[in-house]
Amino acid sequence: MTVNKPTILVVDDAPENIDVLVGILHEDYEVKAAINGDIALRIARRSPPDLILLDIMMPGIDGYEVCRQLKEDHLLKHIPVIFITAKLGVKDEVKGFEAGAVDYISKPVSAPVVKARVRTHLALHDQNRELDRKVHEQTRKISDTRLQIIQRLGRAAEYKDNETGLHVIRMSHYSKLLALSVGMSENEAELLLNAAPMHDIGKIGIPDSILQKPGKLTEEEWVIMRTHCEVGARIIGHDDSALLRMARTVAMTHHERWDGTGYPHGLSGTDIPTVGRIVAVADVFDALTSHRPYKEAWPVSKARAVMLEASGSHFDPQMVEAFFDNLDDMLIVRDQYSELSAERRQATG
């Protein structure tokens, strides 16, 4: 089996110095060479090496500047840079380390020293990469676990309310699509996709006698029902996580109304956070177009008419317009996560 050798880029304006380093390293490494800083940067950007041996005093851009540019490049900043120089005062060392170098080798070079330093820094680099990989993997697992907990808590609230868990999936995808259409970034929209399932988590704290009452609620019962926004915010709590901060905002504000007649705080217009205005539209559309124990699913045309009529009172007009401008995409989500589709998947699974 062929094992790829690590690649070393040697940068020096003196060809004889390059020849010496190539002679020392060629048996154990693939060695590339550049006679100035511009060429070195082009080689590194085209095919990043595993380590760079870099002369300091060169015509054009010197080694310090080459090193700085490498460290400013997201794709190259991880490459270890060792300066090869005859100029080795304390100030020079400090300047090199500030530029991003990991070590120095003095000229004239010693073959054992060059081999030892290169071997050591490649090993350290490999260890750091493996550590970064493990940290990234662990962070991803923690994030995935937290996300699954959030989604399951969201579904728990919907089941308590005699709704299916698919409601939170549909309205979350509607929310992401709507967020993108009104200019939120991909990252923000993805956060909203994952935060939206917590919008009604506060219903866990509402008595079943109210939550599942088949008839109309009394005024006293409505007062209790409206507390689910604040209950949800308390359940989510205060956390440094961007996801949980957004989930708390959604839980607290998705029943606010554009004209200020919503709850719990009677916010109006753009005082209502954007994510609250988005989820309000997505949540109501899914509620209207889905079957519930107390109602049949409305045709999309009827739901659209009612929501357009409520634009400017219940809903942010911009959100309603953007939602129905993207109705084809919304209906794809509705069909993909419909109860009938879920039953078919279970039957064939």
C-alpha positions, 0 to 999 in steps of 0.5 A: 500500500502506497502511503502519501508523504507529507508535503513540505514547501521550502521558500528561499531566494537563494537556490543553494539554500533550497538545494540543501533543504531538499537534500535533507528532506527529500527521502521522507517528504515530498518537497516543493520550492519557491524562490520568493514570497509571491510564488510561495503564496500561489503554491500554497493556495493552489495546493496547501502543503503540510508545513512551510520552511520560510526564509525571512530576508527575501526581495519583494515581500519578506517572510514575515509578510508571507506568514501574516498572509498565510495566517489571514487565509482561512484555508491556510492558517493551520499550516505550521510555518518554521522560519529559516534565518541567520537573523535571530535576535530576540526582537526578530523571534518575537516578530516572527511568533507574532506573525504566526510562526511556530519555530525558528531554525538558524542558518547554516542549517543542521540536517539533524535539527531540520529533520527533528523540528519538521518531524516534531511540528508535523506530529503536533499539527496532526495531534491538533487536527485530531483534537479539533476533529474530536471536539467538533464531533463531540460538539455536533453530538451535543448539539444534535442531542439538544436539538432532539430534546427540543423537538421532542418537547415541542411534540409533547406539547402538541400531543397534550393539545390533541394535535399531532406531532407533525404540526410542529414539523410543518410549521417549523419548515414553513417558518424557515421558508418564510424567514429566508424569503424576508431576508434572514440568513441561512444560519438564522433561518436554520436556527428558527427551523429548530427553535419553532417546535418550542412555540407552544411548550408552555401548554404543558403547564395548562390544565387538561380541563382547559386545554382539551375542553371541547366547547368554548372557553370561559373568560377565566379559562382564556386568562389561564390559556393565555399564560402558556406563552410566559410559561413556555418562556420560563420552561426554556429559561435564559441560556447563552445558546442562540437556539434557546434564546430564539426559542424563548423569543418565539414562545413568548411572542408568537401570539402577539398581533400586528395591531397590538391586540395580542398577548401576553404583552400587547406588542404591536408592529415591528416591536414584535420580534421578527421570529414571532411575526414569522411563526404567527403566520406559519402556525395559523396557516397550519392550524387552519389547513390541518384536521383537528378533533374540533374541525376539518382541514380548511381548503388552502383558498379559504385559509388564504382568504382569511389570513389576507383579511387579517393582514395588518391586524393579526399579521404583519402584512409583509409576512403574509405577502411573502408566505403566499408568494412562496405558497408552492414551496409551502404546499410541498412541505404540507404534503411531505409531512402530512398525516397521510404521508406519515401513515403510508411511510409507517405502512411501507416501513 
